[in-house]
Amino acid sequence: MARECSGAGEAMTRVFALLGKRWTGIVLAVLMQGEARFAELRRSVPGISERMLSDRLSELAAAGLVVREVVPGPPLGVNYRLTTAGTALGPAMGALGAWAEEHLADGVPPAATECPEANRPS
Amino acid sequence: MARECSGAGEAMTRVFALLGKRWTGIVLAVLMQGEARFAELRRSVPGISERMLSDRLSELAAAGLVVREVVPGPPLGVNYRLTTAGTALGPAMGALGAWAEEHLADGVPPAATECPEANRPS
């Protein structure tokens, strides 16, 4: 039985099984600002592919953090919003952001940069 | 200039450029418990390869969160510990863990599971 599957503790292991995947945290942070259509989400996460966004949203839905709702058309749309559990992540996300403001330099090393697309002219 | 390179905001983008990589959050969570040798870290993060751990530690050092110190031998060792900036991430990590305890089910979907090794007999 894997009650504690790493020295980090079971809860941290569960959190980072989710947040330790590329884009997941960013998608959650965007949804914290309010529900959004798939296309809006994609625009808000520069560099993410349609497939990636779709996969991340499915994982978040499976974990109970995001709900997918079909919006009757026309035009037919799919809406994504946080569940209560997803919204409850807000304060922790806020704490991460505040920490970054204070402690994480603007010039992150290239290897750690997540948003190369943002530097391209649109 | 990419002042805000995603709809998530610049700080969140920076945080998840770091934490949105597999293992990084777990390595940080382990180091929150105290400094550790490379081999100890590897034992505390089941499933991580030597190369991956080395890469993640280098990224964390480049971001100013971890310090690497050679410990004169014998046996010669390399020690890793959090910097002030790294330690300052503690409360946010604690908030993530508390959220997981309350809102993230034990049975994370297989796709999101990060620690398959822990289920193997050792």
gemmi code that builds the backbone of each chain (N, CA, C; Angstrom):
import gemmi

chains = {
    "A": [
        ("MET", (0.837, -1.191, 0.000), (0.000, 0.000, 0.000), (0.875, 1.244, 0.000)),
        ("ALA", (0.501, 2.196, -0.776), (1.302, 3.412, -0.857), (0.647, 4.539, -0.082)),
        ("ARG", (0.715, 4.446, 1.231), (0.104, 5.484, 2.055), (0.871, 6.779, 1.878)),
        ("GLU", (2.156, 6.669, 1.749), (3.013, 7.852, 1.601), (3.977, 7.533, 0.488)),
        ("CYS", (3.681, 8.012, -0.727), (4.461, 7.507, -1.838), (5.705, 8.327, -2.148)),
        ("SER", (5.972, 9.353, -1.377), (7.275, 10.015, -1.470), (7.555, 10.696, -0.150)),
        ("GLY", (8.809, 11.096, 0.045), (9.188, 11.785, 1.268), (8.480, 13.122, 1.405)),
        ("ALA", (7.817, 13.542, 0.347), (7.123, 14.827, 0.373), (5.767, 14.726, 1.061)),
        ("GLY", (5.297, 13.524, 1.296), (3.976, 13.350, 1.892), (2.934, 13.119, 0.832)),
        ("GLU", (1.859, 12.471, 1.266), (0.852, 12.012, 0.340), (0.094, 13.177, -0.300)),
        ("ALA", (-0.251, 14.180, 0.494), (-1.025, 15.308, -0.032), (-0.207, 16.085, -1.073)),
        ("MET", (1.059, 16.325, -0.777), (1.906, 17.051, -1.729), (2.096, 16.232, -3.007)),
        ("THR", (2.204, 14.918, -2.833), (2.345, 14.056, -4.006), (1.100, 14.165, -4.892)),
        ("ARG", (-0.063, 14.198, -4.246), (-1.309, 14.324, -5.011), (-1.392, 15.686, -5.705)),
        ("VAL", (-1.043, 16.751, -4.982), (-1.091, 18.096, -5.583), (-0.212, 18.166, -6.811)),
        ("PHE", (1.013, 17.649, -6.689), (1.946, 17.831, -7.790), (1.807, 16.780, -8.889)),
        ("ALA", (1.040, 15.727, -8.607), (0.647, 14.845, -9.703), (-0.233, 15.637, -10.669)),
        ("LEU", (-0.918, 16.626, -10.122), (-1.815, 17.456, -10.920), (-1.062, 18.701, -11.435)),
        ("LEU", (-0.529, 19.491, -10.510), (0.086, 20.777, -10.883), (1.463, 20.617, -11.511)),
        ("GLY", (2.065, 19.438, -11.355), (3.393, 19.218, -11.904), (3.367, 18.834, -13.375)),
        ("LYS", (2.273, 19.137, -14.030), (2.212, 18.906, -15.466), (2.147, 20.256, -16.160)),
        ("ARG", (2.820, 20.332, -17.267), (2.870, 21.602, -17.986), (1.465, 22.121, -18.290)),
        ("TRP", (1.246, 23.394, -18.044), (0.005, 24.127, -18.343), (-1.078, 24.017, -17.277)),
        ("THR", (-1.110, 22.939, -16.501), (-2.246, 22.755, -15.593), (-2.456, 23.952, -14.661)),
        ("GLY", (-1.380, 24.416, -14.047), (-1.501, 25.542, -13.113), (-1.985, 26.803, -13.813)),
        ("ILE", (-1.500, 27.015, -15.022), (-1.878, 28.207, -15.780), (-3.370, 28.140, -16.152)),
        ("VAL", (-3.812, 26.982, -16.592), (-5.230, 26.815, -16.940), (-6.103, 27.084, -15.710)),
        ("LEU", (-5.696, 26.555, -14.562), (-6.444, 26.801, -13.334), (-6.454, 28.291, -12.986)),
        ("ALA", (-5.301, 28.925, -13.127), (-5.210, 30.357, -12.789), (-6.117, 31.182, -13.697)),
        ("VAL", (-6.213, 30.812, -14.955), (-7.100, 31.532, -15.876), (-8.561, 31.312, -15.458)),
        ("LEU", (-8.910, 30.074, -15.108), (-10.299, 29.781, -14.717), (-10.676, 30.428, -13.383)),
        ("MET", (-9.673, 30.733, -12.557), (-9.939, 31.441, -11.297), (-10.591, 32.798, -11.581)),
        ("GLN", (-10.280, 33.342, -12.751), (-10.822, 34.660, -13.103), (-12.260, 34.563, -13.621)),
        ("GLY", (-12.743, 33.362, -13.810), (-14.125, 33.199, -14.276), (-14.222, 32.104, -15.315)),
        ("GLU", (-15.445, 31.653, -15.553), (-15.642, 30.582, -16.528), (-15.233, 31.054, -17.917)),
        ("ALA", (-14.942, 30.111, -18.775), (-14.463, 30.484, -20.111), (-14.781, 29.390, -21.121)),
        ("ARG", (-14.926, 29.808, -22.364), (-15.088, 28.865, -23.466), (-13.722, 28.289, -23.819)),
        ("PHE", (-13.742, 27.168, -24.507), (-12.490, 26.517, -24.894), (-11.571, 27.475, -25.664)),
        ("ALA", (-12.161, 28.170, -26.653), (-11.347, 29.067, -27.489), (-10.765, 30.228, -26.676)),
        ("GLU", (-11.540, 30.717, -25.707), (-11.049, 31.798, -24.846), (-9.867, 31.303, -24.003)),
        ("LEU", (-10.034, 30.085, -23.488), (-8.956, 29.510, -22.686), (-7.692, 29.381, -23.516)),
        ("ARG", (-7.883, 28.926, -24.718), (-6.704, 28.718, -25.565), (-5.986, 30.033, -25.828)),
        ("ARG", (-6.755, 31.100, -26.040), (-6.137, 32.412, -26.257), (-5.436, 32.905, -24.992)),
        ("SER", (-5.953, 32.501, -23.845), (-5.384, 32.982, -22.580), (-4.129, 32.226, -22.159)),
        ("VAL", (-3.866, 31.135, -22.842), (-2.685, 30.333, -22.505), (-1.799, 30.235, -23.749)),
        ("PRO", (-1.036, 31.282, -24.031), (-0.264, 31.295, -25.279), (0.697, 30.121, -25.346)),
        ("GLY", (0.703, 29.466, -26.465), (1.649, 28.376, -26.669), (1.034, 27.001, -26.482)),
        ("ILE", (-0.129, 26.921, -25.847), (-0.732, 25.603, -25.619), (-1.412, 25.131, -26.911)),
        ("SER", (-1.314, 23.844, -27.170), (-1.987, 23.302, -28.352), (-3.421, 22.919, -27.974)),
        ("GLU", (-4.258, 22.743, -28.996), (-5.642, 22.373, -28.759), (-5.700, 21.038, -27.999)),
        ("ARG", (-4.889, 20.101, -28.440), (-4.834, 18.782, -27.846), (-4.409, 18.822, -26.379)),
        ("MET", (-3.372, 19.615, -26.113), (-2.862, 19.763, -24.744), (-3.933, 20.353, -23.835)),
        ("LEU", (-4.562, 21.420, -24.307), (-5.590, 22.081, -23.501), (-6.733, 21.105, -23.214)),
        ("SER", (-7.119, 20.364, -24.229), (-8.188, 19.396, -24.080), (-7.807, 18.318, -23.048)),
        ("ASP", (-6.566, 17.833, -23.138), (-6.085, 16.825, -22.174), (-6.068, 17.378, -20.746)),
        ("ARG", (-5.542, 18.589, -20.604), (-5.440, 19.166, -19.259), (-6.827, 19.382, -18.651)),
        ("LEU", (-7.763, 19.840, -19.477), (-9.126, 20.063, -18.981), (-9.780, 18.742, -18.582)),
        ("SER", (-9.533, 17.690, -19.350), (-10.077, 16.373, -18.990), (-9.513, 15.893, -17.658)),
        ("GLU", (-8.213, 16.093, -17.459), (-7.600, 15.677, -16.196), (-8.179, 16.471, -15.021)),
        ("LEU", (-8.364, 17.773, -15.243), (-8.920, 18.614, -14.178), (-10.370, 18.224, -13.887)),
        ("ALA", (-11.101, 17.841, -14.918), (-12.477, 17.394, -14.711), (-12.485, 16.073, -13.940)),
        ("ALA", (-11.580, 15.157, -14.309), (-11.495, 13.864, -13.632), (-11.125, 14.024, -12.161)),
        ("ALA", (-10.339, 15.049, -11.868), (-9.933, 15.294, -10.482), (-11.004, 16.078, -9.714)),
        ("GLY", (-12.071, 16.456, -10.409), (-13.175, 17.138, -9.732), (-12.987, 18.632, -9.566)),
        ("LEU", (-12.087, 19.231, -10.337), (-11.821, 20.672, -10.179), (-12.517, 21.523, -11.220)),
        ("VAL", (-12.879, 20.919, -12.330), (-13.444, 21.676, -13.443), (-14.702, 20.969, -13.950)),
        ("VAL", (-15.681, 21.765, -14.325), (-16.900, 21.227, -14.931), (-17.002, 21.732, -16.365)),
        ("ARG", (-17.391, 20.834, -17.231), (-17.556, 21.129, -18.655), (-19.050, 21.196, -18.948)),
        ("GLU", (-19.489, 22.268, -19.553), (-20.905, 22.412, -19.861), (-21.090, 22.780, -21.315)),
        ("VAL", (-21.959, 22.040, -21.986), (-22.261, 22.396, -23.364), (-23.278, 23.530, -23.347)),
        ("VAL", (-22.971, 24.599, -24.044), (-23.862, 25.746, -24.125), (-24.631, 25.642, -25.438)),
        ("PRO", (-25.987, 25.527, -25.363), (-26.769, 25.371, -26.592), (-26.568, 26.569, -27.513)),
        ("GLY", (-26.501, 26.283, -28.794), (-26.206, 27.319, -29.776), (-27.451, 27.951, -30.324)),
        ("PRO", (-27.376, 28.581, -31.489), (-26.097, 28.830, -32.134), (-25.445, 30.110, -31.609)),
        ("PRO", (-24.111, 30.162, -31.583), (-23.223, 29.045, -31.895), (-23.084, 28.117, -30.690)),
        ("LEU", (-23.048, 26.830, -30.957), (-22.854, 25.842, -29.903), (-21.474, 26.065, -29.273)),
        ("GLY", (-21.428, 25.991, -27.959), (-20.125, 26.222, -27.333), (-19.921, 25.290, -26.164)),
        ("VAL", (-18.699, 25.195, -25.711), (-18.406, 24.414, -24.511), (-17.768, 25.345, -23.496)),
        ("ASN", (-18.334, 25.325, -22.330), (-17.940, 26.238, -21.277), (-17.225, 25.458, -20.170)),
        ("TYR", (-16.198, 26.051, -19.590), (-15.482, 25.403, -18.495), (-15.505, 26.327, -17.287)),
        ("ARG", (-15.810, 25.722, -16.150), (-15.739, 26.527, -14.921), (-15.236, 25.669, -13.774)),
        ("LEU", (-14.723, 26.328, -12.745), (-14.216, 25.615, -11.584), (-15.364, 25.100, -10.730)),
        ("THR", (-15.167, 23.956, -10.111), (-16.089, 23.455, -9.097), (-15.756, 24.141, -7.770)),
        ("THR", (-16.494, 23.775, -6.737), (-16.176, 24.317, -5.409), (-14.750, 23.934, -5.010)),
        ("ALA", (-14.387, 22.683, -5.296), (-13.028, 22.231, -4.964), (-11.991, 23.044, -5.744)),
        ("GLY", (-12.287, 23.318, -7.013), (-11.361, 24.103, -7.824), (-11.227, 25.518, -7.304)),
        ("THR", (-12.352, 26.125, -6.975), (-12.342, 27.498, -6.462), (-11.580, 27.570, -5.139)),
        ("ALA", (-11.673, 26.496, -4.358), (-11.014, 26.470, -3.053), (-9.488, 26.505, -3.164)),
        ("LEU", (-9.005, 26.283, -4.362), (-7.553, 26.345, -4.566), (-7.069, 27.799, -4.670)),
        ("GLY", (-8.013, 28.730, -4.771), (-7.681, 30.146, -4.942), (-6.658, 30.715, -3.967)),
        ("PRO", (-6.892, 30.570, -2.666), (-5.936, 31.147, -1.716), (-4.517, 30.587, -1.875)),
        ("ALA", (-4.413, 29.287, -2.111), (-3.081, 28.694, -2.293), (-2.423, 29.243, -3.563)),
        ("MET", (-3.199, 29.397, -4.622), (-2.667, 29.966, -5.860), (-2.237, 31.417, -5.617)),
        ("GLY", (-3.052, 32.138, -4.855), (-2.707, 33.519, -4.521), (-1.385, 33.582, -3.764)),
        ("ALA", (-1.199, 32.637, -2.844), (0.041, 32.595, -2.071), (1.242, 32.306, -2.976)),
        ("LEU", (1.041, 31.429, -3.958), (2.117, 31.135, -4.916), (2.481, 32.389, -5.717)),
        ("GLY", (1.443, 33.103, -6.166), (1.673, 34.316, -6.944), (2.409, 35.384, -6.143)),
        ("ALA", (1.974, 35.555, -4.894), (2.608, 36.562, -4.034), (4.071, 36.199, -3.787)),
        ("TRP", (4.312, 34.911, -3.603), (5.688, 34.455, -3.416), (6.527, 34.765, -4.665)),
        ("ALA", (5.961, 34.509, -5.833), (6.694, 34.760, -7.080), (7.007, 36.247, -7.247)),
        ("GLU", (6.034, 37.089, -6.912), (6.253, 38.540, -7.009), (7.485, 38.938, -6.192)),
        ("GLU", (7.603, 38.311, -5.024), (8.669, 38.720, -4.119), (9.987, 37.989, -4.358)),
        ("HIS", (9.902, 36.734, -4.721), (11.113, 35.909, -4.704), (11.559, 35.337, -6.039)),
        ("LEU", (10.690, 35.393, -7.041), (11.084, 34.765, -8.298), (11.414, 35.857, -9.302)),
        ("ALA", (12.655, 35.900, -9.722), (13.129, 36.987, -10.585), (12.364, 36.992, -11.910)),
        ("ASP", (12.249, 38.198, -12.470), (11.600, 38.362, -13.773), (12.302, 37.514, -14.823)),
        ("GLY", (13.624, 37.541, -14.755), (14.384, 36.835, -15.784), (14.600, 35.392, -15.416)),
        ("VAL", (13.530, 34.592, -15.528), (13.693, 33.161, -15.287), (14.631, 32.602, -16.357)),
        ("PRO", (15.423, 31.621, -15.986), (16.342, 31.060, -16.972), (15.568, 30.469, -18.147)),
        ("PRO", (16.140, 30.527, -19.348), (15.438, 30.062, -20.548), (14.838, 28.669, -20.398)),
        ("ALA", (15.551, 27.786, -19.741), (15.073, 26.401, -19.604), (13.755, 26.326, -18.850)),
        ("ALA", (13.514, 27.314, -17.995), (12.313, 27.260, -17.166), (11.180, 28.097, -17.750)),
        ("THR", (11.425, 28.771, -18.832), (10.399, 29.647, -19.394), (9.292, 28.837, -20.054)),
        ("GLU", (8.069, 29.288, -19.821), (6.914, 28.503, -20.256), (6.160, 29.176, -21.396)),
        ("CYS", (6.506, 30.404, -21.743), (5.636, 31.130, -22.664), (6.409, 31.818, -23.789)),
        ("PRO", (7.103, 31.041, -24.605), (7.881, 31.647, -25.681), (7.001, 32.366, -26.699)),
        ("GLU", (5.790, 31.852, -26.883), (4.889, 32.437, -27.877), (4.596, 33.902, -27.576)),
        ("ALA", (4.617, 34.232, -26.306), (4.222, 35.579, -25.916), (5.182, 36.634, -26.459)),
        ("ASN", (6.373, 36.201, -26.823), (7.341, 37.164, -27.322), (7.201, 37.424, -28.826)),
        ("ARG", (6.392, 36.598, -29.464), (6.207, 36.791, -30.894), (5.200, 37.895, -31.165)),
        ("PRO", (5.412, 38.650, -32.206), (4.378, 39.615, -32.580), (3.119, 38.866, -32.994)),
        ("SER", (1.949, 39.364, -32.625), (0.728, 38.618, -32.937), (0.024, 39.196, -34.159)),
    ],
    "B": [
        ("MET", (7.569, 43.099, -25.862), (7.871, 42.652, -24.503), (6.695, 41.885, -23.910)),
        ("ALA", (7.002, 40.806, -23.231), (5.933, 39.973, -22.674), (5.761, 40.285, -21.188)),
        ("ARG", (5.124, 41.407, -20.892), (4.908, 41.759, -19.493), (3.927, 40.786, -18.870)),
        ("GLU", (2.958, 40.361, -19.648), (1.952, 39.422, -19.154), (1.800, 38.376, -20.231)),
        ("CYS", (2.494, 37.254, -20.054), (2.550, 36.352, -21.186), (1.444, 35.324, -21.204)),
        ("SER", (0.517, 35.382, -20.241), (-0.699, 34.580, -20.371), (-1.798, 35.271, -19.592)),
        ("GLY", (-3.038, 34.831, -19.823), (-4.161, 35.408, -19.105), (-4.097, 35.112, -17.616)),
        ("ALA", (-3.165, 34.261, -17.230), (-3.027, 33.895, -15.822), (-2.246, 34.940, -15.040)),
        ("GLY", (-1.586, 35.863, -15.742), (-0.762, 36.858, -15.061), (0.684, 36.417, -15.042)),
        ("GLU", (1.536, 37.427, -14.914), (2.962, 37.194, -15.052), (3.531, 36.357, -13.902)),
        ("ALA", (3.089, 36.656, -12.687), (3.622, 35.927, -11.530), (3.230, 34.447, -11.593)),
        ("MET", (1.971, 34.185, -11.925), (1.536, 32.790, -12.009), (2.275, 32.065, -13.133)),
        ("THR", (2.516, 32.764, -14.216), (3.258, 32.156, -15.323), (4.668, 31.769, -14.862)),
        ("ARG", (5.283, 32.659, -14.085), (6.630, 32.361, -13.572), (6.606, 31.185, -12.605)),
        ("VAL", (5.625, 31.172, -11.716), (5.539, 30.073, -10.745), (5.414, 28.733, -11.456)),
        ("PHE", (4.524, 28.686, -12.455), (4.253, 27.387, -13.064), (5.234, 27.021, -14.163)),
        ("ALA", (6.058, 27.991, -14.580), (7.192, 27.635, -15.421), (8.125, 26.743, -14.604)),
        ("LEU", (8.093, 26.955, -13.291), (8.949, 26.184, -12.392), (8.206, 24.936, -11.877)),
        ("LEU", (7.076, 25.167, -11.228), (6.345, 24.063, -10.584), (5.586, 23.182, -11.568)),
        ("GLY", (5.411, 23.666, -12.793), (4.672, 22.898, -13.778), (5.535, 21.882, -14.500)),
        ("LYS", (6.650, 21.543, -13.884), (7.483, 20.492, -14.446), (7.456, 19.311, -13.491)),
        ("ARG", (7.421, 18.144, -14.080), (7.315, 16.946, -13.259), (8.443, 16.894, -12.216)),
        ("TRP", (8.118, 16.574, -10.989), (9.020, 16.363, -9.854), (9.412, 17.631, -9.103)),
        ("THR", (9.385, 18.788, -9.751), (9.925, 19.987, -9.104), (9.251, 20.268, -7.760)),
        ("GLY", (7.932, 20.206, -7.733), (7.213, 20.488, -6.492), (7.544, 19.480, -5.403)),
        ("ILE", (7.674, 18.221, -5.811), (7.983, 17.165, -4.846), (9.389, 17.351, -4.275)),
        ("VAL", (10.338, 17.691, -5.146), (11.710, 17.920, -4.681), (11.728, 19.083, -3.682)),
        ("LEU", (10.996, 20.148, -4.004), (10.918, 21.289, -3.084), (10.280, 20.878, -1.759)),
        ("ALA", (9.218, 20.098, -1.841), (8.526, 19.674, -0.617), (9.441, 18.826, 0.261)),
        ("VAL", (10.254, 17.997, -0.359), (11.197, 17.187, 0.421), (12.246, 18.091, 1.076)),
        ("LEU", (12.757, 19.062, 0.335), (13.774, 19.963, 0.879), (13.215, 20.885, 1.973)),
        ("MET", (11.899, 21.106, 1.965), (11.265, 21.905, 3.020), (11.500, 21.250, 4.387)),
        ("GLN", (11.649, 19.904, 4.357), (11.848, 19.164, 5.611), (13.292, 19.238, 6.110)),
        ("GLY", (14.171, 19.824, 5.296), (15.557, 19.959, 5.713), (16.498, 19.623, 4.573)),
        ("GLU", (17.753, 20.039, 4.728), (18.738, 19.784, 3.687), (18.932, 18.297, 3.491)),
        ("ALA", (19.438, 17.942, 2.322), (19.592, 16.516, 2.034), (20.697, 16.291, 1.012)),
        ("ARG", (21.299, 15.120, 1.092), (22.265, 14.689, 0.081), (21.515, 14.244, -1.167)),
        ("PHE", (22.216, 14.217, -2.272), (21.614, 13.809, -3.533), (20.947, 12.426, -3.416)),
        ("ALA", (21.687, 11.489, -2.829), (21.160, 10.115, -2.728), (19.916, 10.052, -1.844)),
        ("GLU", (19.925, 10.862, -0.784), (18.746, 10.912, 0.097), (17.544, 11.457, -0.660)),
        ("LEU", (17.793, 12.522, -1.432), (16.704, 13.106, -2.216), (16.127, 12.076, -3.163)),
        ("ARG", (17.023, 11.351, -3.794), (16.549, 10.385, -4.772), (15.693, 9.308, -4.115)),
        ("ARG", (16.087, 8.893, -2.925), (15.276, 7.897, -2.211), (13.927, 8.469, -1.802)),
        ("SER", (13.896, 9.794, -1.562), (12.652, 10.428, -1.100), (11.680, 10.721, -2.225)),
        ("VAL", (12.133, 10.584, -3.446), (11.272, 10.869, -4.598), (11.214, 9.611, -5.469)),
        ("PRO", (10.393, 8.637, -5.054), (10.381, 7.356, -5.764), (10.011, 7.561, -7.233)),
        ("GLY", (10.777, 6.933, -8.087), (10.460, 6.980, -9.508), (11.286, 7.977, -10.288)),
        ("ILE", (11.943, 8.908, -9.595), (12.737, 9.910, -10.319), (14.072, 9.279, -10.726)),
        ("SER", (14.536, 9.633, -11.930), (15.839, 9.129, -12.363), (16.929, 10.071, -11.858)),
        ("GLU", (18.156, 9.574, -11.867), (19.290, 10.379, -11.427), (19.389, 11.649, -12.280)),
        ("ARG", (19.232, 11.466, -13.568), (19.337, 12.567, -14.520), (18.254, 13.620, -14.287)),
        ("MET", (17.022, 13.146, -14.082), (15.903, 14.052, -13.829), (16.120, 14.863, -12.560)),
        ("LEU", (16.542, 14.163, -11.502), (16.756, 14.854, -10.232), (17.846, 15.899, -10.391)),
        ("SER", (18.889, 15.530, -11.094), (19.995, 16.464, -11.320), (19.511, 17.688, -12.108)),
        ("ASP", (18.709, 17.447, -13.131), (18.166, 18.557, -13.933), (17.276, 19.474, -13.093)),
        ("ARG", (16.386, 18.860, -12.315), (15.455, 19.656, -11.510), (16.204, 20.495, -10.474)),
        ("LEU", (17.240, 19.893, -9.873), (18.022, 20.635, -8.877), (18.774, 21.791, -9.529)),
        ("SER", (19.273, 21.573, -10.745), (19.964, 22.655, -11.453), (19.005, 23.800, -11.753)),
        ("GLU", (17.797, 23.470, -12.171), (16.807, 24.512, -12.463), (16.446, 25.286, -11.201)),
        ("LEU", (16.292, 24.553, -10.102), (15.950, 25.208, -8.845), (17.106, 26.090, -8.351)),
        ("ALA", (18.324, 25.651, -8.603), (19.484, 26.470, -8.233), (19.531, 27.730, -9.104)),
        ("ALA", (19.267, 27.565, -10.404), (19.278, 28.711, -11.330), (18.200, 29.731, -10.961)),
        ("ALA", (17.087, 29.240, -10.432), (15.991, 30.131, -10.042), (16.222, 30.734, -8.654)),
        ("GLY", (17.320, 30.313, -8.014), (17.672, 30.897, -6.723), (16.948, 30.275, -5.536)),
        ("LEU", (16.428, 29.084, -5.699), (15.677, 28.454, -4.601), (16.476, 27.406, -3.842)),
        ("VAL", (17.511, 26.900, -4.482), (18.281, 25.816, -3.886), (19.769, 26.130, -3.981)),
        ("VAL", (20.505, 25.768, -2.937), (21.956, 25.907, -2.947), (22.591, 24.527, -2.879)),
        ("ARG", (23.621, 24.366, -3.661), (24.346, 23.102, -3.739), (25.677, 23.300, -3.022)),
        ("GLU", (26.003, 22.434, -2.098), (27.260, 22.563, -1.369), (28.020, 21.241, -1.372)),
        ("VAL", (29.280, 21.328, -1.735), (30.095, 20.120, -1.677), (30.547, 19.914, -0.234)),
        ("VAL", (30.307, 18.741, 0.284), (30.699, 18.405, 1.646), (31.994, 17.607, 1.569)),
        ("PRO", (33.091, 18.158, 2.182), (34.379, 17.464, 2.080), (34.308, 16.078, 2.712)),
        ("GLY", (34.925, 15.139, 2.077), (34.846, 13.758, 2.518), (35.962, 13.403, 3.466)),
        ("PRO", (36.253, 12.134, 3.608), (35.437, 11.073, 3.022), (34.240, 10.717, 3.906)),
        ("PRO", (33.152, 10.278, 3.309), (32.937, 10.255, 1.863), (32.509, 11.635, 1.370)),
        ("LEU", (33.049, 12.006, 0.223), (32.686, 13.270, -0.395), (31.197, 13.241, -0.719)),
        ("GLY", (30.527, 14.346, -0.447), (29.087, 14.353, -0.724), (28.642, 15.693, -1.265)),
        ("VAL", (27.461, 15.732, -1.802), (26.887, 17.003, -2.237), (25.575, 17.194, -1.513)),
        ("ASN", (25.472, 18.352, -0.923), (24.343, 18.662, -0.084), (23.463, 19.699, -0.764)),
        ("TYR", (22.166, 19.563, -0.619), (21.242, 20.540, -1.193), (20.368, 21.117, -0.092)),
        ("ARG", (20.226, 22.447, -0.115), (19.309, 23.065, 0.848), (18.607, 24.242, 0.202)),
        ("LEU", (17.492, 24.613, 0.784), (16.725, 25.741, 0.269), (17.400, 27.054, 0.643)),
        ("THR", (17.300, 28.037, -0.231), (17.716, 29.405, 0.091), (16.570, 30.067, 0.866)),
        ("THR", (16.764, 31.331, 1.213), (15.684, 32.078, 1.868), (14.455, 32.120, 0.964)),
        ("ALA", (14.690, 32.368, -0.313), (13.572, 32.426, -1.268), (12.856, 31.079, -1.342)),
        ("GLY", (13.633, 29.995, -1.320), (13.038, 28.666, -1.365), (12.224, 28.389, -0.114)),
        ("THR", (12.805, 28.721, 1.041), (12.097, 28.501, 2.302), (10.804, 29.311, 2.361)),
        ("ALA", (10.822, 30.500, 1.742), (9.648, 31.382, 1.763), (8.459, 30.788, 1.007)),
        ("LEU", (8.722, 29.740, 0.248), (7.638, 29.074, -0.477), (6.830, 28.158, 0.464)),
        ("GLY", (7.353, 27.948, 1.663), (6.734, 27.034, 2.622), (5.231, 27.238, 2.851)),
        ("PRO", (4.824, 28.471, 3.212), (3.397, 28.678, 3.482), (2.505, 28.362, 2.276)),
        ("ALA", (2.943, 28.733, 1.075), (2.149, 28.442, -0.121), (2.061, 26.935, -0.347)),
        ("MET", (3.173, 26.238, -0.120), (3.166, 24.781, -0.262), (2.240, 24.160, 0.790)),
        ("GLY", (2.292, 24.709, 1.991), (1.410, 24.230, 3.049), (-0.053, 24.403, 2.667)),
        ("ALA", (-0.362, 25.537, 2.041), (-1.736, 25.809, 1.617), (-2.170, 24.815, 0.537)),
        ("LEU", (-1.245, 24.482, -0.353), (-1.545, 23.486, -1.389), (-1.837, 22.124, -0.753)),
        ("GLY", (-1.012, 21.752, 0.209), (-1.189, 20.463, 0.882), (-2.516, 20.394, 1.628)),
        ("ALA", (-2.844, 21.480, 2.325), (-4.098, 21.521, 3.081), (-5.293, 21.433, 2.134)),
        ("TRP", (-5.163, 22.112, 1.000), (-6.231, 22.032, -0.003), (-6.388, 20.589, -0.501)),
        ("ALA", (-5.277, 19.940, -0.753), (-5.333, 18.559, -1.254), (-5.979, 17.629, -0.233)),
        ("GLU", (-5.623, 17.806, 1.029), (-6.221, 16.981, 2.087), (-7.740, 17.082, 2.044)),
        ("GLU", (-8.218, 18.297, 1.786), (-9.657, 18.520, 1.855), (-10.374, 18.238, 0.540)),
        ("HIS", (-9.723, 18.556, -0.566), (-10.454, 18.567, -1.831), (-9.968, 17.591, -2.892)),
        ("LEU", (-8.800, 17.020, -2.702), (-8.286, 16.151, -3.754), (-8.400, 14.699, -3.289)),
        ("ALA", (-9.205, 13.949, -4.014), (-9.504, 12.584, -3.593), (-8.244, 11.737, -3.553)),
        ("ASP", (-8.274, 10.731, -2.681), (-7.175, 9.787, -2.568), (-6.920, 9.099, -3.893)),
        ("GLY", (-8.032, 8.699, -4.507), (-7.902, 7.939, -5.761), (-7.776, 8.861, -6.952)),
        ("VAL", (-6.606, 9.481, -7.113), (-6.406, 10.311, -8.297), (-6.460, 9.397, -9.519)),
        ("PRO", (-6.970, 9.926, -10.624), (-7.050, 9.098, -11.825), (-5.659, 8.648, -12.255)),
        ("PRO", (-5.549, 7.449, -12.815), (-4.258, 6.873, -13.175), (-3.380, 7.838, -13.965)),
        ("ALA", (-3.997, 8.583, -14.881), (-3.225, 9.493, -15.726), (-2.518, 10.561, -14.915)),
        ("ALA", (-3.078, 10.866, -13.759), (-2.502, 11.954, -12.965), (-1.578, 11.439, -11.872)),
        ("THR", (-1.457, 10.142, -11.751), (-0.648, 9.573, -10.678), (0.836, 9.738, -10.975)),
        ("GLU", (1.554, 10.091, -9.944), (2.957, 10.459, -10.149), (3.916, 9.455, -9.533)),
        ("CYS", (3.392, 8.477, -8.784), (4.324, 7.666, -8.013), (4.047, 6.175, -8.132)),
        ("PRO", (4.134, 5.640, -9.348), (3.862, 4.221, -9.549), (4.830, 3.316, -8.792)),
        ("GLU", (6.051, 3.767, -8.626), (7.085, 2.949, -7.981), (6.712, 2.573, -6.553)),
        ("ALA", (5.944, 3.463, -5.928), (5.621, 3.262, -4.521), (4.760, 2.014, -4.318)),
        ("ASN", (4.123, 1.548, -5.376), (3.274, 0.376, -5.236), (4.054, -0.934, -5.377)),
        ("ARG", (5.276, -0.802, -5.820), (6.083, -2.026, -5.978), (6.649, -2.459, -4.647)),
        ("PRO", (6.737, -3.746, -4.444), (7.433, -4.188, -3.239), (8.901, -3.794, -3.334)),
        ("SER", (9.487, -3.363, -2.236), (10.882, -2.893, -2.325), (11.842, -3.942, -1.775)),
    ],
}
model = gemmi.Model(1)
for chain_id, residues in chains.items():
    chain = gemmi.Chain(chain_id)
    for i, (resn, *xyz) in enumerate(residues, 1):
        res = gemmi.Residue()
        res.name, res.seqid = resn, gemmi.SeqId(i, " ")
        for name, pos in zip(("N", "CA", "C"), xyz):
            atom = gemmi.Atom()
            atom.name, atom.element = name, gemmi.Element(name[0])
            atom.pos, atom.b_iso = gemmi.Position(*pos), 0.0
            res.add_atom(atom)
        chain.add_residue(res)
    model.add_chain(chain)
structure = gemmi.Structure()
structure.add_model(model)
structure.setup_entities()
